Amino acid sequence: MPSPARPPGPPPGITAGITASAPLTPRQAERRTRILRAATTLAVRGGYEAVQMREVAEGAQVALGTLYRYFPSKVHLLVAVMLVQLSRLQEQVRRHPPTGEEPAGRVAETLTTAFQALQREPRLAEAMVRALSFADRSVSAEVDEVSGLTSAIILDAAQLGAPPTTEQQAALRVIGHTWHATLLGWLSGRTSLTEVRTDLHTAARLLTLG
């Protein structure tokens, strides 16, 4: 998978003034949703390279300057798209909890299901993962949200029945790292689907060790 140059920031004179954590008016929230949908549509069609800020703005029917006030760069935008996808996964896990007998099996089942969903939209998955790999300190808050939401999904799937111990918290982080790494490996052609499943099941077993 080639590594393109990092996308440019906002044009001169445009500053980012709206963040995901800031309270949004109903109109701002609706506009932000349109932007994320436009970016997702472009990513589904053509992956990372297809998500161009001007085209996102046109698809969302907002001015380019407005887009940059919500998302200072393409990386910020695609990491936000990833948060939307993870939120949907968390909602699905809570509506339909995994049914395995052990926490490790339930976690592996959930992550495998999530991986299979991403397989159906490989260009979208590629765009999100590449954005995550390009993220620098300016995107640290959003990346932390991705990590936190991933851990929350794994914890929901595990159904531990009690707050996680220190060791289990460490296991949650390792499982999250493994999921993202296997996804990147599969997208780049270095990891087979069989290896993905094996790695996810191996990492999930960390929850019951110790």
C-alpha positions in Angstrom: 0.0 0.0 0.0 1.7 3.2 -1.1 2.3 6.0 1.3 1.2 9.3 -0.2 2.3 12.7 1.0 0.5 14.0 4.0 -2.5 16.0 2.9 -2.2 19.7 3.2 -3.8 21.7 6.0 -6.5 24.4 5.6 -5.9 27.1 3.1 -4.3 30.3 4.3 -6.6 32.5 6.4 -8.8 29.5 7.5 -8.6 28.3 11.1 -10.3 25.4 12.8 -12.9 26.7 15.2 -15.3 23.8 15.7 -14.3 20.5 17.4 -16.1 17.3 18.0 -16.1 17.8 21.7 -17.5 21.3 21.5 -21.3 21.7 22.0 -23.0 22.0 18.6 -26.2 23.7 17.7 -28.7 21.5 15.9 -27.8 23.2 12.7 -24.0 22.6 13.3 -24.7 18.9 14.2 -26.7 18.4 11.0 -23.9 20.0 8.9 -21.2 17.9 10.6 -23.3 14.8 9.8 -23.6 15.8 6.2 -19.8 16.3 6.0 -19.1 12.8 7.5 -21.6 11.2 5.2 -20.0 12.8 2.1 -16.5 11.7 3.2 -17.7 8.2 3.8 -19.3 8.0 0.4 -16.1 9.1 -1.3 -14.0 6.7 0.8 -16.3 3.8 -0.1 -16.0 4.5 -3.8 -12.2 5.2 -3.9 -10.5 4.8 -0.6 -8.1 7.3 0.9 -7.1 9.1 -2.3 -10.7 9.7 -3.3 -11.4 11.8 -0.2 -10.5 15.3 -1.3 -11.6 18.2 0.9 -13.1 20.2 -2.0 -15.2 17.2 -3.1 -16.3 16.5 0.4 -17.4 20.1 0.7 -19.3 19.9 -2.5 -20.9 16.6 -1.5 -21.9 18.0 1.9 -23.1 21.3 0.3 -20.9 23.4 2.5 -18.2 26.0 1.8 -14.7 24.8 1.8 -13.8 27.2 4.6 -16.7 25.8 6.6 -15.4 22.2 6.1 -12.0 23.2 7.4 -13.5 24.8 10.5 -15.0 21.4 11.4 -12.1 19.3 10.3 -8.6 20.9 9.9 -7.4 18.2 7.6 -8.3 15.0 5.7 -6.8 13.0 8.5 -9.0 14.6 11.1 -12.0 14.0 8.9 -11.3 10.3 8.3 -10.5 9.6 11.9 -13.9 11.1 12.7 -15.4 8.8 10.1 -13.8 5.9 12.0 -15.3 7.0 15.2 -18.7 6.9 13.6 -18.1 3.4 12.4 -16.9 2.3 15.8 -20.0 3.9 17.5 -22.2 1.9 15.2 -20.3 -1.3 16.2 -20.7 -0.5 19.9 -24.4 0.0 19.4 -24.7 -3.3 17.6 -22.7 -5.1 20.3 -25.1 -3.7 23.0 -28.2 -4.6 21.0 -27.0 -8.1 20.1 -24.3 -9.2 22.7 -22.1 -12.1 21.7 -23.1 -15.4 23.1 -19.9 -17.3 23.7 -19.4 -19.0 27.0 -16.0 -17.3 27.8 -15.0 -13.7 27.7 -12.2 -14.4 25.2 -14.6 -16.2 22.9 -17.1 -13.3 23.1 -14.4 -10.7 22.3 -13.0 -12.8 19.4 -16.6 -13.2 18.0 -17.2 -9.5 18.1 -14.0 -8.4 16.6 -14.2 -11.1 13.9 -17.7 -9.9 13.0 -16.5 -6.3 12.9 -13.6 -7.4 10.6 -16.1 -9.1 8.3 -18.2 -5.9 8.1 -15.1 -4.0 7.1 -14.3 -6.6 4.5 -17.5 -5.6 2.7 -16.2 -2.0 2.4 -12.5 -2.5 2.0 -11.8 1.0 0.5 -13.5 2.6 3.4 -11.5 0.5 5.8 -8.3 1.4 3.9 -9.1 5.1 4.1 -9.8 5.0 7.9 -6.7 3.0 8.8 -4.4 5.0 6.7 -5.7 8.2 8.2 -5.1 6.7 11.7 -1.5 5.8 10.7 -0.8 9.3 9.4 -2.2 11.0 12.6 0.2 13.3 14.4 0.0 15.2 17.6 -2.7 17.6 16.2 -5.0 14.6 16.0 -4.1 13.1 19.3 -7.5 13.8 21.0 -9.3 12.1 18.1 -6.9 9.1 18.2 -7.4 8.8 21.9 -11.2 8.6 21.3 -10.6 5.8 18.8 -8.6 3.9 21.3 -11.0 4.5 24.1 -14.0 3.5 22.0 -12.3 0.3 20.8 -11.5 -0.7 24.4 -15.2 0.1 25.4 -16.4 -2.2 22.6 -14.1 -5.0 23.7 -15.2 -4.5 27.3 -18.9 -4.6 26.3 -18.2 -7.8 24.3 -16.3 -9.5 27.2 -19.2 -9.1 29.7 -16.8 -9.5 32.6 -19.4 -8.9 35.2 -17.1 -6.7 37.2 -14.8 -3.7 36.6 -11.7 -4.8 34.8 -8.5 -5.4 36.8 -5.3 -3.7 36.1 -4.2 -6.7 34.1 -7.4 -6.8 32.2 -7.2 -3.2 31.3 -3.7 -3.8 29.9 -5.2 -6.8 28.0 -7.9 -4.6 26.5 -5.3 -2.2 25.2 -3.3 -5.1 23.7 -6.4 -6.5 22.0 -7.3 -3.2 20.5 -3.7 -2.8 19.2 -3.9 -6.3 17.7 -7.2 -5.6 16.0 -5.9 -2.4 14.3 -2.6 -4.1 13.4 -4.3 -7.1 11.8 -6.6 -4.8 9.9 -3.6 -2.9 8.6 -1.8 -6.2 7.7 -4.8 -7.5 5.8 -5.3 -4.2 3.9 -1.6 -4.2 2.8 -1.7 -7.9 1.8 0.7 -9.1 4.4 -1.8 -10.9 6.6 -4.3 -13.6 5.5 -7.8 -13.9 6.8 -6.9 -17.1 8.6 -4.0 -15.3 10.3 -6.4 -12.4 11.3 -8.8 -14.8 13.0 -6.0 -16.6 14.7 -4.4 -13.4 16.0 -7.7 -12.0 17.2 -8.5 -15.2 19.2 -5.0 -15.3 20.6 -5.1 -11.7 21.8 -8.6 -12.2 23.3 -7.3 -15.0 25.5 -5.2 -12.4 27.4 -8.4 -11.4 29.2 -8.5 -14.6 31.2 -4.7 -15.0 31.8 -3.2 -14.4 35.2 
